[in-house]
């Protein structure tokens, strides 16, 4: 069993892009290929689930943070009658890729949650663990998504475009750092995967987040 050291968090580096771009779900496209990926294949306790090894790439512009998820699957657990024009509450009960991200290193229990399904359903939440009765579901980040399922290769792809204004009141620049973690829920058996293992049943353990750094 893996026991990642939260005092030495891992880092994903987000590569600067000259301008905003249309959504592209091909990791080898000109937009994504130079972005160094991170991979995770452990469950929420760090135990390996190698068939579900997940890839994440990131890029950024002055206005937006881009994320690409490459998600192998064994089977899919999809919500019937998907809605993509409005957010889908409790989307985490189905197959999703998620990012939790915060800019405040002093108050780490306040961060934002973004979810995306293989059917391009989405959900954004403003999380404050110190105010558990506060309704963060009414928050609207303005983020955008795209997704597709490749049933032949059994991989689904998802992309997010998150406005920096939704996650950080400061203007981003090379060297800016954020606290971040990536997760997946997968299949009828509800396999849970995490980049930085929370070592519990809940993903909401900000003490175990990694780092996202903006680079040129």
Buried (B, 14 or more C-beta within 10 A) or exposed (E): EEEBEBEEBBEBBBBBBEEEBEBBBEBEEEBBEEBEBBEBBBBBBBEEBEEBBBBBBBBBBEBBBBBBBBBBBEEBBBBEEBEBEEBBEEBBEBBBBBBBBBBBEEEEBBBBBBBBBBBBBBBBBBBEBEEEEEEBBEBEBEBBBBBEBEEEEBBBBBBBBBBBEBBBEEEBEEEBEBBBBBBBBBBEEEBBBBBBBBBEEEBEBBEBBBBBBBBE
